[in-house]
């Protein structure tokens, strides 16, 4: 780096410029908290953080519109190809672990669901089901040990296709069952979809027998409004907690990432300084402060950034 950049970094008030971040609504709270912390010592840097969803974030990132893309899944081949065609090179930094919580209304008696139950209620073959009991025949065919379900309204509110939380839930919970059924589409199209996690929580809390899914941190924040259902991934029912997600015993755990445009990081001192802060002790504390689970070790993440 040129000497002038180094001196600008050491005198934080002299650091100027902007950092543009878009992508996952799940990762957004960590990035926003770090933007706030970073700005206390770098007041002249403008940081914009938004969370329209992982997919929408990658569209902007691969069009060169943002410096950093927050992601609740790895970049897809099609997205990597779009970046490549636009001449955008990037590095992937794993920053946290999260669990996807399957939620319902506080009064629902359902305690635990296996993947076959989730497919019977949320998969493509459940299109049109408006009561939990509508799924009883399908659940029986799939070998559910939880069904028959009660004859109560099934009101589904969940992330839409632009969301990494949608993609991850589909690939972990529904696709394995969809494959055995030879169905192309993994999920029913007839549910209330929103890119906003708070809107999803609102929808789920408005019906006592609702069903949907969000990232773990949004469940933690809203335990007074919704309850989490235990998930059986084949080894018994497991409730999402910091411990079960960190250990991998909770079946719907996933990694969270930052994607950094390497050219922007080289050209814009503010971008590099922000990522340096993110991976510092203080920056990484934001992971737990925002109710996510830190990695067991950040060595590989820090090495990937240092070797850019």
One Martini backbone bead per residue (centre of mass of N, CA, C, O) as a GRO file, in nm:
protein
  308
    1UNK     BB    1   0.099   0.033   0.018
    2UNK     BB    2   0.082   0.345   0.031
    3UNK     BB    3   0.186   0.566   0.260
    4UNK     BB    4  -0.071   0.742   0.273
    5UNK     BB    5  -0.260   0.512   0.360
    6UNK     BB    6  -0.125   0.435   0.623
    7UNK     BB    7  -0.159   0.716   0.758
    8UNK     BB    8  -0.466   0.725   0.735
    9UNK     BB    9  -0.520   0.478   0.919
   10UNK     BB   10  -0.379   0.587   1.180
   11UNK     BB   11  -0.556   0.844   1.112
   12UNK     BB   12  -0.883   0.806   1.131
   13UNK     BB   13  -0.994   1.097   1.055
   14UNK     BB   14  -0.858   1.071   0.757
   15UNK     BB   15  -1.066   0.869   0.687
   16UNK     BB   16  -1.231   0.811   0.383
   17UNK     BB   17  -1.532   0.742   0.228
   18UNK     BB   18  -1.681   0.428   0.112
   19UNK     BB   19  -1.927   0.164   0.204
   20UNK     BB   20  -2.084  -0.101   0.017
   21UNK     BB   21  -2.366  -0.293   0.146
   22UNK     BB   22  -2.513  -0.610   0.057
   23UNK     BB   23  -2.787  -0.854   0.117
   24UNK     BB   24  -2.824  -1.025   0.380
   25UNK     BB   25  -3.054  -1.015   0.647
   26UNK     BB   26  -2.887  -1.190   0.845
   27UNK     BB   27  -2.604  -1.027   0.831
   28UNK     BB   28  -2.674  -0.726   0.870
   29UNK     BB   29  -2.647  -0.688   1.187
   30UNK     BB   30  -2.339  -0.725   1.191
   31UNK     BB   31  -2.256  -0.506   0.983
   32UNK     BB   32  -2.401  -0.270   1.128
   33UNK     BB   33  -2.251  -0.286   1.397
   34UNK     BB   34  -1.967  -0.244   1.265
   35UNK     BB   35  -2.028   0.030   1.145
   36UNK     BB   36  -2.079   0.174   1.410
   37UNK     BB   37  -1.805   0.117   1.543
   38UNK     BB   38  -1.622   0.229   1.315
   39UNK     BB   39  -1.745   0.528   1.328
   40UNK     BB   40  -1.627   0.615   1.606
   41UNK     BB   41  -1.319   0.623   1.463
   42UNK     BB   42  -1.463   0.679   1.152
   43UNK     BB   43  -1.654   0.948   1.078
   44UNK     BB   44  -1.571   0.989   0.747
   45UNK     BB   45  -1.721   0.723   0.692
   46UNK     BB   46  -1.943   0.582   0.458
   47UNK     BB   47  -2.199   0.341   0.556
   48UNK     BB   48  -2.385   0.101   0.365
   49UNK     BB   49  -2.660  -0.105   0.486
   50UNK     BB   50  -2.825  -0.387   0.331
   51UNK     BB   51  -3.121  -0.647   0.317
   52UNK     BB   52  -3.264  -0.802   0.037
   53UNK     BB   53  -3.071  -1.043  -0.010
   54UNK     BB   54  -2.847  -1.256  -0.137
   55UNK     BB   55  -2.925  -1.251  -0.441
   56UNK     BB   56  -2.952  -0.942  -0.472
   57UNK     BB   57  -2.665  -0.881  -0.377
   58UNK     BB   58  -2.513  -1.031  -0.609
   59UNK     BB   59  -2.619  -0.859  -0.839
   60UNK     BB   60  -2.473  -0.600  -0.745
   61UNK     BB   61  -2.186  -0.712  -0.709
   62UNK     BB   62  -2.167  -0.824  -1.020
   63UNK     BB   63  -2.213  -0.504  -1.113
   64UNK     BB   64  -2.032  -0.312  -0.915
   65UNK     BB   65  -2.219  -0.163  -0.678
   66UNK     BB   66  -2.045  -0.314  -0.459
   67UNK     BB   67  -1.805  -0.417  -0.207
   68UNK     BB   68  -2.009  -0.592  -0.028
   69UNK     BB   69  -2.136  -0.929   0.042
   70UNK     BB   70  -2.391  -1.062   0.204
   71UNK     BB   71  -2.415  -1.419   0.317
   72UNK     BB   72  -2.623  -1.730   0.376
   73UNK     BB   73  -2.444  -1.838   0.137
   74UNK     BB   74  -2.305  -1.955  -0.122
   75UNK     BB   75  -2.205  -1.898  -0.417
   76UNK     BB   76  -2.322  -1.938  -0.720
   77UNK     BB   77  -2.233  -2.027  -1.031
   78UNK     BB   78  -2.401  -1.804  -1.175
   79UNK     BB   79  -2.280  -1.570  -1.005
   80UNK     BB   80  -1.981  -1.618  -1.061
   81UNK     BB   81  -2.014  -1.575  -1.367
   82UNK     BB   82  -2.111  -1.281  -1.352
   83UNK     BB   83  -1.855  -1.175  -1.222
   84UNK     BB   84  -1.655  -1.272  -1.435
   85UNK     BB   85  -1.783  -1.113  -1.680
   86UNK     BB   86  -1.731  -0.832  -1.507
   87UNK     BB   87  -1.440  -0.856  -1.364
   88UNK     BB   88  -1.498  -0.982  -1.070
   89UNK     BB   89  -1.317  -1.009  -0.780
   90UNK     BB   90  -1.305  -1.238  -0.490
   91UNK     BB   91  -1.365  -1.301  -0.141
   92UNK     BB   92  -1.421  -1.551   0.104
   93UNK     BB   93  -1.580  -1.500   0.433
   94UNK     BB   94  -1.610  -1.661   0.721
   95UNK     BB   95  -1.810  -1.538   1.022
   96UNK     BB   96  -2.055  -1.750   1.083
   97UNK     BB   97  -2.322  -1.907   1.265
   98UNK     BB   98  -2.642  -2.055   1.177
   99UNK     BB   99  -2.987  -2.106   1.237
  100UNK     BB  100  -3.281  -2.249   1.134
  101UNK     BB  101  -3.601  -2.151   1.229
  102UNK     BB  102  -3.894  -2.319   1.315
  103UNK     BB  103  -4.213  -2.163   1.321
  104UNK     BB  104  -4.476  -2.067   1.556
  105UNK     BB  105  -4.724  -2.036   1.749
  106UNK     BB  106  -4.761  -2.033   2.092
  107UNK     BB  107  -5.028  -2.245   2.085
  108UNK     BB  108  -4.889  -2.470   1.961
  109UNK     BB  109  -4.842  -2.828   2.005
  110UNK     BB  110  -4.606  -2.851   1.831
  111UNK     BB  111  -4.267  -2.981   1.884
  112UNK     BB  112  -4.193  -3.181   1.629
  113UNK     BB  113  -4.004  -3.207   1.313
  114UNK     BB  114  -3.950  -3.359   1.024
  115UNK     BB  115  -3.870  -3.352   0.698
  116UNK     BB  116  -4.138  -3.489   0.609
  117UNK     BB  117  -4.319  -3.277   0.741
  118UNK     BB  118  -4.214  -3.028   0.596
  119UNK     BB  119  -4.296  -3.135   0.318
  120UNK     BB  120  -4.604  -3.183   0.373
  121UNK     BB  121  -4.641  -2.859   0.444
  122UNK     BB  122  -4.410  -2.711   0.221
  123UNK     BB  123  -4.414  -2.857  -0.022
  124UNK     BB  124  -4.532  -2.893  -0.343
  125UNK     BB  125  -4.763  -3.106  -0.247
  126UNK     BB  126  -4.902  -2.866  -0.051
  127UNK     BB  127  -5.060  -2.727  -0.246
  128UNK     BB  128  -5.354  -2.581  -0.088
  129UNK     BB  129  -5.300  -2.613   0.199
  130UNK     BB  130  -5.497  -2.484   0.496
  131UNK     BB  131  -5.446  -2.738   0.670
  132UNK     BB  132  -5.278  -2.960   0.850
  133UNK     BB  133  -5.471  -3.209   0.775
  134UNK     BB  134  -5.419  -3.205   0.463
  135UNK     BB  135  -5.125  -3.365   0.518
  136UNK     BB  136  -5.179  -3.659   0.623
  137UNK     BB  137  -5.151  -3.846   0.375
  138UNK     BB  138  -4.868  -3.759   0.290
  139UNK     BB  139  -4.729  -3.819   0.562
  140UNK     BB  140  -4.793  -4.122   0.563
  141UNK     BB  141  -4.640  -4.191   0.301
  142UNK     BB  142  -4.358  -4.072   0.434
  143UNK     BB  143  -4.351  -4.174   0.750
  144UNK     BB  144  -4.477  -4.026   0.974
  145UNK     BB  145  -4.469  -3.980   1.346
  146UNK     BB  146  -4.664  -3.720   1.387
  147UNK     BB  147  -4.883  -3.796   1.239
  148UNK     BB  148  -5.161  -3.659   1.283
  149UNK     BB  149  -5.288  -3.355   1.228
  150UNK     BB  150  -5.451  -3.091   1.301
  151UNK     BB  151  -5.757  -2.901   1.249
  152UNK     BB  152  -5.575  -2.634   1.149
  153UNK     BB  153  -5.447  -2.357   1.048
  154UNK     BB  154  -5.224  -2.298   0.757
  155UNK     BB  155  -4.993  -2.034   0.802
  156UNK     BB  156  -4.758  -1.918   0.564
  157UNK     BB  157  -4.441  -1.762   0.656
  158UNK     BB  158  -4.163  -1.653   0.443
  159UNK     BB  159  -3.915  -1.653   0.254
  160UNK     BB  160  -3.792  -1.576  -0.048
  161UNK     BB  161  -3.597  -1.633  -0.337
  162UNK     BB  162  -3.381  -1.398  -0.252
  163UNK     BB  163  -3.312  -1.590  -0.015
  164UNK     BB  164  -3.080  -1.772   0.169
  165UNK     BB  165  -3.283  -1.898   0.370
  166UNK     BB  166  -3.444  -2.037   0.156
  167UNK     BB  167  -3.224  -2.207   0.018
  168UNK     BB  168  -3.128  -2.362   0.271
  169UNK     BB  169  -3.392  -2.492   0.354
  170UNK     BB  170  -3.443  -2.645   0.096
  171UNK     BB  171  -3.169  -2.809   0.088
  172UNK     BB  172  -3.194  -2.940   0.381
  173UNK     BB  173  -3.520  -3.021   0.410
  174UNK     BB  174  -3.668  -3.071   0.111
  175UNK     BB  175  -3.493  -3.201  -0.118
  176UNK     BB  176  -3.448  -3.491  -0.009
  177UNK     BB  177  -3.757  -3.556  -0.041
  178UNK     BB  178  -3.813  -3.466  -0.333
  179UNK     BB  179  -3.631  -3.681  -0.463
  180UNK     BB  180  -3.809  -3.929  -0.371
  181UNK     BB  181  -4.064  -3.788  -0.544
  182UNK     BB  182  -3.985  -3.648  -0.816
  183UNK     BB  183  -3.969  -3.337  -0.760
  184UNK     BB  184  -3.882  -3.034  -0.879
  185UNK     BB  185  -4.026  -2.879  -0.673
  186UNK     BB  186  -3.981  -2.806  -0.328
  187UNK     BB  187  -4.200  -2.571  -0.307
  188UNK     BB  188  -4.455  -2.391  -0.227
  189UNK     BB  189  -4.611  -2.096  -0.374
  190UNK     BB  190  -4.862  -2.054  -0.144
  191UNK     BB  191  -4.720  -1.803   0.020
  192UNK     BB  192  -4.599  -1.571   0.244
  193UNK     BB  193  -4.362  -1.350   0.116
  194UNK     BB  194  -4.048  -1.216   0.265
  195UNK     BB  195  -3.750  -1.015   0.306
  196UNK     BB  196  -3.866  -0.953   0.599
  197UNK     BB  197  -3.828  -1.074   0.913
  198UNK     BB  198  -4.040  -0.900   1.069
  199UNK     BB  199  -4.278  -0.977   0.886
  200UNK     BB  200  -4.268  -1.278   0.943
  201UNK     BB  201  -4.315  -1.264   1.247
  202UNK     BB  202  -4.587  -1.124   1.226
  203UNK     BB  203  -4.728  -1.351   1.068
  204UNK     BB  204  -4.673  -1.583   1.279
  205UNK     BB  205  -4.812  -1.427   1.530
  206UNK     BB  206  -5.115  -1.404   1.394
  207UNK     BB  207  -5.101  -1.728   1.419
  208UNK     BB  208  -5.122  -2.007   1.624
  209UNK     BB  209  -5.072  -2.217   1.343
  210UNK     BB  210  -4.823  -2.148   1.215
  211UNK     BB  211  -4.562  -2.140   0.941
  212UNK     BB  212  -4.195  -2.111   0.943
  213UNK     BB  213  -3.881  -1.925   0.859
  214UNK     BB  214  -3.569  -1.830   1.027
  215UNK     BB  215  -3.328  -1.695   1.175
  216UNK     BB  216  -3.222  -1.736   1.495
  217UNK     BB  217  -3.201  -1.435   1.590
  218UNK     BB  218  -3.510  -1.375   1.535
  219UNK     BB  219  -3.610  -1.569   1.750
  220UNK     BB  220  -3.469  -1.459   2.002
  221UNK     BB  221  -3.612  -1.171   1.978
  222UNK     BB  222  -3.926  -1.339   1.953
  223UNK     BB  223  -4.022  -1.537   2.200
  224UNK     BB  224  -4.295  -1.371   2.271
  225UNK     BB  225  -4.438  -1.451   1.971
  226UNK     BB  226  -4.274  -1.723   1.919
  227UNK     BB  227  -4.206  -2.069   1.831
  228UNK     BB  228  -3.996  -2.336   1.835
  229UNK     BB  229  -3.920  -2.620   1.649
  230UNK     BB  230  -3.822  -2.917   1.656
  231UNK     BB  231  -3.560  -3.110   1.486
  232UNK     BB  232  -3.553  -3.406   1.272
  233UNK     BB  233  -3.259  -3.545   1.101
  234UNK     BB  234  -3.242  -3.868   1.239
  235UNK     BB  235  -3.142  -3.800   1.568
  236UNK     BB  236  -3.367  -3.646   1.669
  237UNK     BB  237  -3.480  -3.398   1.869
  238UNK     BB  238  -3.389  -3.045   1.807
  239UNK     BB  239  -3.307  -2.751   1.956
  240UNK     BB  240  -3.241  -2.423   1.904
  241UNK     BB  241  -2.908  -2.338   1.992
  242UNK     BB  242  -2.602  -2.235   2.035
  243UNK     BB  243  -2.494  -2.526   2.089
  244UNK     BB  244  -2.637  -2.695   1.858
  245UNK     BB  245  -2.524  -2.522   1.626
  246UNK     BB  246  -2.218  -2.533   1.687
  247UNK     BB  247  -2.211  -2.864   1.687
  248UNK     BB  248  -2.435  -2.972   1.459
  249UNK     BB  249  -2.701  -3.111   1.582
  250UNK     BB  250  -2.847  -2.907   1.433
  251UNK     BB  251  -2.980  -2.952   1.109
  252UNK     BB  252  -3.012  -2.611   1.049
  253UNK     BB  253  -2.713  -2.534   0.977
  254UNK     BB  254  -2.504  -2.237   0.890
  255UNK     BB  255  -2.313  -2.029   0.701
  256UNK     BB  256  -2.154  -1.707   0.707
  257UNK     BB  257  -2.084  -1.430   0.470
  258UNK     BB  258  -1.822  -1.256   0.302
  259UNK     BB  259  -1.789  -1.051   0.008
  260UNK     BB  260  -1.494  -0.927  -0.153
  261UNK     BB  261  -1.385  -0.677  -0.347
  262UNK     BB  262  -1.056  -0.663  -0.433
  263UNK     BB  263  -1.038  -0.395  -0.588
  264UNK     BB  264  -1.181  -0.216  -0.380
  265UNK     BB  265  -0.985  -0.286  -0.145
  266UNK     BB  266  -0.737  -0.154  -0.299
  267UNK     BB  267  -0.873   0.140  -0.372
  268UNK     BB  268  -1.034   0.142  -0.081
  269UNK     BB  269  -0.940   0.201   0.234
  270UNK     BB  270  -1.219   0.171   0.381
  271UNK     BB  271  -1.271  -0.125   0.312
  272UNK     BB  272  -1.020  -0.253   0.442
  273UNK     BB  273  -1.068  -0.130   0.726
  274UNK     BB  274  -1.342  -0.265   0.778
  275UNK     BB  275  -1.245  -0.560   0.756
  276UNK     BB  276  -1.032  -0.543   0.971
  277UNK     BB  277  -1.236  -0.485   1.193
  278UNK     BB  278  -1.423  -0.733   1.164
  279UNK     BB  279  -1.150  -0.926   1.229
  280UNK     BB  280  -1.143  -0.826   1.496
  281UNK     BB  281  -1.216  -0.861   1.816
  282UNK     BB  282  -1.442  -0.645   1.816
  283UNK     BB  283  -1.587  -0.735   1.554
  284UNK     BB  284  -1.639  -1.042   1.642
  285UNK     BB  285  -1.826  -0.971   1.884
  286UNK     BB  286  -2.082  -0.909   1.706
  287UNK     BB  287  -2.185  -1.189   1.660
  288UNK     BB  288  -2.295  -1.240   1.953
  289UNK     BB  289  -2.442  -0.963   1.988
  290UNK     BB  290  -2.641  -1.061   1.733
  291UNK     BB  291  -2.703  -1.382   1.790
  292UNK     BB  292  -2.456  -1.541   1.697
  293UNK     BB  293  -2.212  -1.784   1.590
  294UNK     BB  294  -1.906  -1.845   1.638
  295UNK     BB  295  -1.629  -1.956   1.541
  296UNK     BB  296  -1.389  -2.163   1.658
  297UNK     BB  297  -1.213  -2.040   1.411
  298UNK     BB  298  -1.036  -1.754   1.232
  299UNK     BB  299  -0.780  -1.828   1.075
  300UNK     BB  300  -0.881  -1.878   0.780
  301UNK     BB  301  -1.016  -1.604   0.739
  302UNK     BB  302  -0.769  -1.421   0.796
  303UNK     BB  303  -0.585  -1.551   0.585
  304UNK     BB  304  -0.759  -1.486   0.335
  305UNK     BB  305  -0.734  -1.179   0.373
  306UNK     BB  306  -0.418  -1.148   0.391
  307UNK     BB  307  -0.385  -1.308   0.091
  308UNK     BB  308  -0.515  -1.108  -0.134
   0.00000   0.00000   0.00000
